[in-house]
Amino acid sequence: MLITRGLQPIFVKNSDLYTYTMSQADFSPAAERNKQPILEVLRQMLPERGSALEIASGTGQHVIWFAAHLPRWTWQPTDAQPGALSVIAQRVAQQGLTQVRTPLLVDVMAPRWLAEDAQFDLIFCANMLHISPWASCAALMRGSAWHLAPGGLLVTYGPYLEDEVPTAAGNLAFDQSLRAQNPDWGIRRREEVAQEATRAGLQLTARHAMPANNLLLVWTRESESDPK
Ligand SMILES: C[S@@+](CC[C@H](N)C(=O)[O-])C[C@H]1O[C@@H](n2cnc3c(N)ncnc32)[C@H](O)[C@@H]1O
């Protein structure tokens, strides 16, 4: 098991964030629906113990579910919005989950996320890429390549467009509604996400089709690449 060290954020840049009010933020029906299907895939691929960093934790519903069901993992939730951190902390406290660390402010666009030597066996990021500017994809890949321990996995979850797969009507409508809200948002093309991953030294090693036309994608470090 790898231990994370010195989990202080270096600084946080105020980028073009998904904004929500506290009343909307404290519960996500989608997270409630997808947490169990995601957990089932994580269970198949993860060892019994390890350390996990969650990027864009949002309401914290995922992290508390995963921590409760993978109790030998330690979890570090983060989000770029200060308001999200207190919601996550409240949820963690309500569940009495001692293996979840204090939520930290991390914006993937910041040049450094955490202490340089912080390493994790898993980095998990759900539903951020389509609700942030495209540049956040490269930033997620670069930061993940930096903070993944040898043999570690980056898991991204959410809707994607794919070259060889017809897009579901629901995803097309969702994409249009995202772009109408903010022209910098939108569902990302899986092949373009993979190009950014390759630039950062990561490669796509598994693709899981998930309910409601979502994908769970697993990214690993290319064997010779070392971002340090
Ligand atoms: C739709 S919510 C998803 C929350 C949670 N992961 C889920 O699946 O329910 C998108 C989240 O991405 C976060 N976010 C947006 N831009 C970000 C950035 N540049 N760095 C880190 N988090 C970001 C938002 O603050 C928000 O919590």
The ligand as an SDF file (V2000), in Angstrom:
LIG
                    3D

 27 29  0  0  0  0  0  0  0  0999 V2000
  -21.2120   17.5730  -12.4570 C   0  0  0  0  0  0  0  0  0  0  0  0
  -20.2220   17.8120  -11.0700 S   0  0  0  0  0  0  0  0  0  0  0  0
  -19.6900   16.1160  -10.7710 C   0  0  0  0  0  0  0  0  0  0  0  0
  -19.4910   15.8310   -9.3190 C   0  0  0  0  0  0  0  0  0  0  0  0
  -19.2170   14.3570   -9.0020 C   0  0  0  0  0  0  0  0  0  0  0  0
  -17.9260   13.9550   -9.4900 N   0  0  0  0  0  0  0  0  0  0  0  0
  -20.3120   13.4800   -9.5660 C   0  0  0  0  0  0  0  0  0  0  0  0
  -20.0800   12.7410  -10.5180 O   0  0  0  0  0  0  0  0  0  0  0  0
  -21.4210   13.5490   -9.0310 O   0  0  0  0  0  0  0  0  0  0  0  0
  -18.7740   18.5610  -11.7490 C   0  0  0  0  0  0  0  0  0  0  0  0
  -17.7280   18.8790  -10.6990 C   0  0  0  0  0  0  0  0  0  0  0  0
  -16.5320   19.2530  -11.3580 O   0  0  0  0  0  0  0  0  0  0  0  0
  -15.9220   20.2480  -10.5700 C   0  0  0  0  0  0  0  0  0  0  0  0
  -14.9570   20.9740  -11.4100 N   0  0  0  0  0  0  0  0  0  0  0  0
  -15.2330   21.7670  -12.4810 C   0  0  0  0  0  0  0  0  0  0  0  0
  -14.0890   22.2740  -12.9730 N   0  0  0  0  0  0  0  0  0  0  0  0
  -13.0830   21.7790  -12.2130 C   0  0  0  0  0  0  0  0  0  0  0  0
  -11.6840   21.9530  -12.2190 C   0  0  0  0  0  0  0  0  0  0  0  0
  -11.0860   22.7780  -13.1080 N   0  0  0  0  0  0  0  0  0  0  0  0
  -10.9340   21.2890  -11.3100 N   0  0  0  0  0  0  0  0  0  0  0  0
  -11.5320   20.4710  -10.4150 C   0  0  0  0  0  0  0  0  0  0  0  0
  -12.8630   20.2800  -10.3310 N   0  0  0  0  0  0  0  0  0  0  0  0
  -13.6300   20.9370  -11.2300 C   0  0  0  0  0  0  0  0  0  0  0  0
  -17.0780   21.0980  -10.1010 C   0  0  0  0  0  0  0  0  0  0  0  0
  -16.7330   21.9270   -9.0070 O   0  0  0  0  0  0  0  0  0  0  0  0
  -18.1100   20.0230   -9.7790 C   0  0  0  0  0  0  0  0  0  0  0  0
  -18.0260   19.6020   -8.4420 O   0  0  0  0  0  0  0  0  0  0  0  0
  1  2  1  0
  2  3  1  0
  2 10  1  0
  3  4  1  0
  4  5  1  0
  5  6  1  0
  5  7  1  0
  7  8  2  0
  7  9  1  0
 10 11  1  0
 11 12  1  0
 11 26  1  0
 12 13  1  0
 13 14  1  0
 13 24  1  0
 14 15  1  0
 14 23  1  0
 15 16  2  0
 16 17  1  0
 17 18  1  0
 17 23  2  0
 18 19  1  0
 18 20  2  0
 20 21  1  0
 21 22  2  0
 22 23  1  0
 24 25  1  0
 24 26  1  0
 26 27  1  0
M  CHG  2   2   1   9  -1
M  END
$$$$
